[in-house]
Protein backbone atom coordinates (compact mmCIF):
# COMPACT_ATOMS: atom_id res chain seq x y z
CA UNK A 1 0.00 0.00 0.00
CA UNK A 2 1.43 3.28 -1.01
CA UNK A 3 2.03 5.71 1.76
CA UNK A 4 0.66 9.14 1.33
CA UNK A 5 3.30 11.78 1.62
CA UNK A 6 2.85 15.33 2.70
CA UNK A 7 5.14 18.19 1.89
CA UNK A 8 6.72 19.51 4.98
CA UNK A 9 6.10 23.16 5.71
CA UNK A 10 9.37 25.08 5.57
CA UNK A 11 10.73 26.15 8.94
CA UNK A 12 10.70 29.80 9.91
CA UNK A 13 14.50 29.95 9.93
CA UNK A 14 14.68 28.27 6.53
CA UNK A 15 12.10 30.63 5.06
CA UNK A 16 13.92 33.68 6.39
CA UNK A 17 17.28 32.42 5.11
CA UNK A 18 15.98 31.68 1.62
CA UNK A 19 14.13 34.95 1.11
CA UNK A 20 15.81 38.08 -0.16
CA UNK A 21 14.18 40.18 2.55
CA UNK A 22 15.35 37.69 5.18
CA UNK A 23 18.93 37.80 3.91
CA UNK A 24 18.89 41.60 3.90
CA UNK A 25 17.57 41.60 7.46
CA UNK A 26 20.28 39.17 8.60
CA UNK A 27 22.87 41.33 6.89
CA UNK A 28 21.51 44.46 8.58
CA UNK A 29 21.34 42.92 12.06
CA UNK A 30 24.80 41.33 11.82
CA UNK A 31 26.12 44.66 10.57
CA UNK A 32 24.56 46.43 13.56
CA UNK A 33 26.27 43.99 15.93
CA UNK A 34 29.64 44.66 14.31
CA UNK A 35 29.05 48.41 14.33
CA UNK A 36 28.27 48.33 18.04
CA UNK A 37 31.49 46.42 18.63
CA UNK A 38 33.51 48.89 16.54
CA UNK A 39 32.17 51.87 18.48
CA UNK A 40 33.01 50.21 21.82
CA UNK A 41 36.40 49.12 20.46
CA UNK A 42 37.22 52.65 19.33
CA UNK A 43 36.25 54.10 22.72
CA UNK A 44 38.59 51.63 24.40
CA UNK A 45 41.43 52.16 21.94
CA UNK A 46 41.38 55.93 22.48
CA UNK A 47 42.50 55.30 26.06
CA UNK A 48 45.95 54.91 24.56
CA UNK A 49 46.19 58.72 24.66
CA UNK A 50 45.96 58.62 28.48
CA UNK A 51 49.08 56.52 28.81
CA UNK A 52 50.17 52.96 29.41
CA UNK A 53 48.60 52.60 32.85
CA UNK A 54 45.12 53.59 31.66
CA UNK A 55 45.27 51.49 28.51
CA UNK A 56 46.68 48.40 30.21
CA UNK A 57 44.16 48.83 33.02
CA UNK A 58 41.34 48.92 30.49
CA UNK A 59 42.67 45.76 28.80
CA UNK A 60 42.81 44.03 32.19
CA UNK A 61 39.27 45.17 33.04
CA UNK A 62 37.93 43.55 29.86
CA UNK A 63 39.17 40.21 31.14
CA UNK A 64 37.52 40.63 34.54
CA UNK A 65 34.01 41.53 33.36
CA UNK A 66 31.47 39.23 34.98
CA UNK A 67 33.65 38.13 37.88
CA UNK A 68 33.12 36.35 40.19
CA UNK A 69 30.28 34.69 38.28
CA UNK A 70 32.47 34.35 35.20
CA UNK A 71 36.07 33.23 35.39
CA UNK A 72 38.92 35.45 34.23
CA UNK A 73 38.68 36.10 30.50
CA UNK A 74 35.39 34.26 29.99
CA UNK A 75 33.49 37.39 28.95
CA UNK A 76 35.77 37.87 25.95
CA UNK A 77 35.35 34.23 24.95
CA UNK A 78 31.56 34.65 25.12
CA UNK A 79 31.69 37.75 22.92
CA UNK A 80 34.06 36.35 20.30
CA UNK A 81 31.72 33.62 18.96
CA UNK A 82 28.95 36.21 18.60
CA UNK A 83 31.23 38.51 16.63
CA UNK A 84 32.51 35.62 14.52
CA UNK A 85 28.95 34.54 13.72
CA UNK A 86 28.07 38.14 12.78
CA UNK A 87 31.09 38.41 10.46
CA UNK A 88 30.40 35.05 8.80
CA UNK A 89 26.66 35.68 8.35
CA UNK A 90 27.33 39.19 7.05
CA UNK A 91 29.82 37.93 4.50
CA UNK A 92 27.69 35.00 3.32
CA UNK A 93 24.50 37.04 2.92
CA UNK A 94 26.41 39.82 1.15
CA UNK A 95 27.83 37.31 -1.32
CA UNK A 96 24.50 35.56 -1.89
CA UNK A 97 22.60 38.82 -2.36
CA UNK A 98 25.26 39.94 -4.84
CA UNK A 99 24.85 36.70 -6.81
CA UNK A 100 21.07 37.10 -6.82
CA UNK A 101 21.41 40.64 -8.09
CA UNK A 102 23.64 39.47 -10.95
CA UNK A 103 21.30 36.57 -11.76
CA UNK A 104 18.40 38.98 -12.04
CA UNK A 105 20.28 40.79 -14.81
CA UNK A 106 21.60 38.00 -17.07
CA UNK A 107 22.11 40.31 -20.01
CA UNK A 108 25.01 42.73 -20.12
CA UNK A 109 23.85 46.28 -19.80
CA UNK A 110 25.27 49.77 -19.68
CA UNK A 111 25.50 51.19 -16.18
CA UNK A 112 23.27 54.22 -15.87
CA UNK A 113 23.82 54.96 -12.20
CA UNK A 114 26.43 57.66 -12.83
CA UNK A 115 26.00 59.07 -9.31
CA UNK A 116 26.64 55.76 -7.56
CA UNK A 117 28.86 56.47 -4.55
CA UNK A 118 32.46 55.36 -4.26
CA UNK A 119 31.54 53.44 -1.11
CA UNK A 120 28.89 51.43 -2.97
CA UNK A 121 31.28 50.54 -5.78
CA UNK A 122 33.93 49.36 -3.35
CA UNK A 123 31.82 47.37 -0.87
CA UNK A 124 32.95 44.04 -2.32
CA UNK A 125 36.68 44.59 -2.28
CA UNK A 126 36.28 46.50 0.97
CA UNK A 127 34.81 43.38 2.53
CA UNK A 128 37.79 41.34 1.33
CA UNK A 129 40.21 43.90 2.80
CA UNK A 130 38.43 43.84 6.15
CA UNK A 131 38.41 40.04 6.25
CA UNK A 132 42.15 39.92 5.63
CA UNK A 133 42.69 42.69 8.17
CA UNK A 134 40.77 40.82 10.89
CA UNK A 135 43.11 37.86 10.40
CA UNK A 136 46.16 40.13 10.53
CA UNK A 137 44.86 42.05 13.56
CA UNK A 138 44.36 38.83 15.53
CA UNK A 139 47.83 37.59 14.64
CA UNK A 140 49.29 41.00 15.45
CA UNK A 141 47.71 42.03 18.76
CA UNK A 142 45.91 38.95 20.09
CA UNK A 143 48.13 35.95 19.44
CA UNK A 144 51.19 38.24 18.91
CA UNK A 145 52.38 35.93 16.14
CA UNK A 146 53.50 38.62 13.68
CA UNK A 147 54.37 41.33 16.22
CA UNK A 148 58.13 40.90 16.54
CA UNK A 149 58.55 43.07 19.66
CA UNK A 150 55.38 41.99 21.46
CA UNK A 151 55.30 40.78 25.04
CA UNK A 152 52.37 38.93 26.55
CA UNK A 153 50.48 41.01 29.11
CA UNK A 154 51.65 44.40 27.76
CA UNK A 155 48.88 45.57 25.37
CA UNK A 156 49.96 49.23 25.31
CA UNK A 157 53.54 48.40 24.45
CA UNK A 158 52.41 45.84 21.86
CA UNK A 159 50.18 48.38 20.15
CA UNK A 160 53.01 50.92 20.00
CA UNK A 161 55.37 48.24 18.69
CA UNK A 162 52.95 47.36 15.89
CA UNK A 163 52.36 50.96 14.82
CA UNK A 164 56.06 51.75 14.93
CA UNK A 165 56.48 49.75 11.70
CA UNK A 166 55.61 51.11 8.27
CA UNK A 167 53.70 47.98 7.31
CA UNK A 168 51.72 47.93 10.55
CA UNK A 169 50.61 51.52 9.91
CA UNK A 170 49.86 50.91 6.24
CA UNK A 171 47.75 47.82 6.88
CA UNK A 172 45.81 49.45 9.72
CA UNK A 173 45.13 52.77 7.99
CA UNK A 174 44.04 51.07 4.75
CA UNK A 175 41.66 48.84 6.71
CA UNK A 176 40.21 51.77 8.67
CA UNK A 177 39.47 53.66 5.45
CA UNK A 178 37.63 50.54 4.27
CA UNK A 179 35.77 50.47 7.61
CA UNK A 180 34.66 54.07 7.10
CA UNK A 181 33.34 53.39 3.62
CA UNK A 182 31.60 50.25 4.85
CA UNK A 183 29.95 52.07 7.75
CA UNK A 184 28.90 54.96 5.51
CA UNK A 185 27.15 52.73 3.00
CA UNK A 186 26.11 49.96 5.38
CA UNK A 187 24.34 52.18 7.92
CA UNK A 188 22.26 53.74 5.20
CA UNK A 189 21.41 50.37 3.63
CA UNK A 190 20.54 48.84 7.01
CA UNK A 191 18.19 51.74 7.79
CA UNK A 192 16.36 51.13 4.52
CA UNK A 193 16.19 47.36 5.09
CA UNK A 194 14.86 47.68 8.64
CA UNK A 195 12.28 50.27 7.60
CA UNK A 196 13.86 53.17 9.47
CA UNK A 197 14.48 55.26 6.37
CA UNK A 198 11.75 57.44 4.94
CA UNK A 199 11.44 60.42 2.65
CA UNK A 200 11.44 62.77 5.65
CA UNK A 201 14.44 61.11 7.30
CA UNK A 202 16.61 60.67 4.22
CA UNK A 203 18.76 63.76 4.73
CA UNK A 204 19.18 63.14 8.46
CA UNK A 205 20.23 59.52 7.86
CA UNK A 206 22.73 60.56 5.21
CA UNK A 207 24.28 63.12 7.55
CA UNK A 208 24.37 60.58 10.40
CA UNK A 209 25.96 57.90 8.16
CA UNK A 210 28.61 60.28 6.82
CA UNK A 211 29.29 61.78 10.24
CA UNK A 212 29.66 58.46 12.06
CA UNK A 213 31.87 57.04 9.30
CA UNK A 214 34.11 60.13 9.40
CA UNK A 215 34.40 60.15 13.21
CA UNK A 216 35.20 56.43 13.35
CA UNK A 217 37.76 56.60 10.54
CA UNK A 218 39.54 59.60 12.02
CA UNK A 219 39.38 58.11 15.52
CA UNK A 220 40.95 54.81 14.52
CA UNK A 221 43.56 56.39 12.24
CA UNK A 222 44.57 58.94 14.88
CA UNK A 223 46.24 56.18 16.92
CA UNK A 224 48.84 54.88 14.39
CA UNK A 225 49.46 58.43 13.16
CA UNK A 226 50.13 59.59 16.73
CA UNK A 227 52.55 56.70 17.27
CA UNK A 228 54.29 57.51 13.99
CA UNK A 229 54.65 61.20 15.02
CA UNK A 230 55.96 60.27 18.45
CA UNK A 231 52.92 61.64 20.29
CA UNK A 232 52.30 58.17 21.76
CA UNK A 233 55.32 56.09 22.79
C-alpha positions in Angstrom: 0.0 0.0 0.0 1.4 3.3 -1.0 2.0 5.7 1.8 0.7 9.1 1.3 3.3 11.8 1.6 2.9 15.3 2.7 5.1 18.2 1.9 6.7 19.5 5.0 6.1 23.2 5.7 9.4 25.1 5.6 10.7 26.1 8.9 10.7 29.8 9.9 14.5 30.0 9.9 14.7 28.3 6.5 12.1 30.6 5.1 13.9 33.7 6.4 17.3 32.4 5.1 16.0 31.7 1.6 14.1 34.9 1.1 15.8 38.1 -0.2 14.2 40.2 2.5 15.4 37.7 5.2 18.9 37.8 3.9 18.9 41.6 3.9 17.6 41.6 7.5 20.3 39.2 8.6 22.9 41.3 6.9 21.5 44.5 8.6 21.3 42.9 12.1 24.8 41.3 11.8 26.1 44.7 10.6 24.6 46.4 13.6 26.3 44.0 15.9 29.6 44.7 14.3 29.0 48.4 14.3 28.3 48.3 18.0 31.5 46.4 18.6 33.5 48.9 16.5 32.2 51.9 18.5 33.0 50.2 21.8 36.4 49.1 20.5 37.2 52.7 19.3 36.2 54.1 22.7 38.6 51.6 24.4 41.4 52.2 21.9 41.4 55.9 22.5 42.5 55.3 26.1 45.9 54.9 24.6 46.2 58.7 24.7 46.0 58.6 28.5 49.1 56.5 28.8 50.2 53.0 29.4 48.6 52.6 32.9 45.1 53.6 31.7 45.3 51.5 28.5 46.7 48.4 30.2 44.2 48.8 33.0 41.3 48.9 30.5 42.7 45.8 28.8 42.8 44.0 32.2 39.3 45.2 33.0 37.9 43.6 29.9 39.2 40.2 31.1 37.5 40.6 34.5 34.0 41.5 33.4 31.5 39.2 35.0 33.7 38.1 37.9 33.1 36.4 40.2 30.3 34.7 38.3 32.5 34.3 35.2 36.1 33.2 35.4 38.9 35.5 34.2 38.7 36.1 30.5 35.4 34.3 30.0 33.5 37.4 29.0 35.8 37.9 25.9 35.4 34.2 24.9 31.6 34.7 25.1 31.7 37.8 22.9 34.1 36.4 20.3 31.7 33.6 19.0 28.9 36.2 18.6 31.2 38.5 16.6 32.5 35.6 14.5 28.9 34.5 13.7 28.1 38.1 12.8 31.1 38.4 10.5 30.4 35.1 8.8 26.7 35.7 8.3 27.3 39.2 7.1 29.8 37.9 4.5 27.7 35.0 3.3 24.5 37.0 2.9 26.4 39.8 1.2 27.8 37.3 -1.3 24.5 35.6 -1.9 22.6 38.8 -2.4 25.3 39.9 -4.8 24.9 36.7 -6.8 21.1 37.1 -6.8 21.4 40.6 -8.1 23.6 39.5 -10.9 21.3 36.6 -11.8 18.4 39.0 -12.0 20.3 40.8 -14.8 21.6 38.0 -17.1 22.1 40.3 -20.0 25.0 42.7 -20.1 23.8 46.3 -19.8 25.3 49.8 -19.7 25.5 51.2 -16.2 23.3 54.2 -15.9 23.8 55.0 -12.2 26.4 57.7 -12.8 26.0 59.1 -9.3 26.6 55.8 -7.6 28.9 56.5 -4.6 32.5 55.4 -4.3 31.5 53.4 -1.1 28.9 51.4 -3.0 31.3 50.5 -5.8 33.9 49.4 -3.4 31.8 47.4 -0.9 32.9 44.0 -2.3 36.7 44.6 -2.3 36.3 46.5 1.0 34.8 43.4 2.5 37.8 41.3 1.3 40.2 43.9 2.8 38.4 43.8 6.2 38.4 40.0 6.2 42.1 39.9 5.6 42.7 42.7 8.2 40.8 40.8 10.9 43.1 37.9 10.4 46.2 40.1 10.5 44.9 42.0 13.6 44.4 38.8 15.5 47.8 37.6 14.6 49.3 41.0 15.4 47.7 42.0 18.8 45.9 38.9 20.1 48.1 36.0 19.4 51.2 38.2 18.9 52.4 35.9 16.1 53.5 38.6 13.7 54.4 41.3 16.2 58.1 40.9 16.5 58.6 43.1 19.7 55.4 42.0 21.5 55.3 40.8 25.0 52.4 38.9 26.6 50.5 41.0 29.1 51.6 44.4 27.8 48.9 45.6 25.4 50.0 49.2 25.3 53.5 48.4 24.5 52.4 45.8 21.9 50.2 48.4 20.2 53.0 50.9 20.0 55.4 48.2 18.7 52.9 47.4 15.9 52.4 51.0 14.8 56.1 51.7 14.9 56.5 49.8 11.7 55.6 51.1 8.3 53.7 48.0 7.3 51.7 47.9 10.6 50.6 51.5 9.9 49.9 50.9 6.2 47.7 47.8 6.9 45.8 49.4 9.7 45.1 52.8 8.0 44.0 51.1 4.8 41.7 48.8 6.7 40.2 51.8 8.7 39.5 53.7 5.5 37.6 50.5 4.3 35.8 50.5 7.6 34.7 54.1 7.1 33.3 53.4 3.6 31.6 50.2 4.8 29.9 52.1 7.7 28.9 55.0 5.5 27.1 52.7 3.0 26.1 50.0 5.4 24.3 52.2 7.9 22.3 53.7 5.2 21.4 50.4 3.6 20.5 48.8 7.0 18.2 51.7 7.8 16.4 51.1 4.5 16.2 47.4 5.1 14.9 47.7 8.6 12.3 50.3 7.6 13.9 53.2 9.5 14.5 55.3 6.4 11.7 57.4 4.9 11.4 60.4 2.6 11.4 62.8 5.6 14.4 61.1 7.3 16.6 60.7 4.2 18.8 63.8 4.7 19.2 63.1 8.5 20.2 59.5 7.9 22.7 60.6 5.2 24.3 63.1 7.6 24.4 60.6 10.4 26.0 57.9 8.2 28.6 60.3 6.8 29.3 61.8 10.2 29.7 58.5 12.1 31.9 57.0 9.3 34.1 60.1 9.4 34.4 60.1 13.2 35.2 56.4 13.4 37.8 56.6 10.5 39.5 59.6 12.0 39.4 58.1 15.5 41.0 54.8 14.5 43.6 56.4 12.2 44.6 58.9 14.9 46.2 56.2 16.9 48.8 54.9 14.4 49.5 58.4 13.2 50.1 59.6 16.7 52.6 56.7 17.3 54.3 57.5 14.0 54.7 61.2 15.0 56.0 60.3 18.4 52.9 61.6 20.3 52.3 58.2 21.8 55.3 56.1 22.8 
